[in-house]
Amino acid sequence: MRSGFSIIRNGDTLGYPYLESLQSLAPLVDEIVVAHGDSSDSTLQSLEHLKSRLSCPLKILNSPWDPQNLKGGLELSRQTNIALEKCQNDICLYIQGDEVFSDSNTQQILQDLDRFEAEQDLDALAFSWVHFYGSYETEVRSAKWYRREIRAIKKSRNLKSYGDAQGFRTWNPHSQKWTKPRAALSRGQVFHYGWVRTPQAMAAKASDFDRLWHEGKSPFDRNPNSIFSDQFGIRKFKGKHPSVMKDRIQSAFLSQKPLHELSNPPKNLKFLRLATSEILESAFDYRPGEFKNYSSLKRF
């Protein structure tokens, strides 16, 4: 038995594909727990409507966000831990509101979860990432964008959502430090759609998140006309989107940024470093200076 968990607040207004996220999670788990914040839009009604469409029970927690917890993105991990605490099973899969599990190899993911559960030396299971940027037809791959992250954990190992909810750690009372988990790499993929929205929704989402890091203030210019900047590593996506994204992609906004408007970053020292990193990764599967939310990574 496995549990899935997530958090969401104002998902409809901010353009999150959170309903698709939960639909992609359902075939992998036996229950889903969602910590729903104090949304001012139709997000709660959308979640209630989703209940009858899922293949597993959906439990919606009423969890208002703390208006004082506005630094370092810590409210995100607090809310994530609220959802995790209510999960009934030891194997718990996490999904954020702009992420969708690939359904092209669901059986392999299920097999990886079985093996992860059986191997006692493992604390967590990581997945590979596909980041979309500007449109559903353009992805970005570079050392600037993380390529692997933990999305399944063993609750019995006392793992908690850490920092801004990107990873999970265990608190060590002896060393007074957070310890990274021992992980394996699943053959599954997570598709990240956080940077595929209308420029207006993208700017609103960015400003909303700025306030979680900077004590309620948004110190950056979030002009919709300049929200999408040139990126190193932009390329045409040649894979297949998860089936749950079909309707959203077909009704996608017309102002998506084409490939040629996103793939011409300045040729400076930063560009050279990213290009060098890509060469090393292609040749040796190695990223210099890569940040990892795990202490070790075993390949399945």
Summary of the structure (lengths in Angstrom):
residues: 300
radius of gyration: 18.9
end to end distance: 20.8
largest distance: 55.1
contacts: 966
relative contact order: 0.17
helix: 32%
strand: 27%
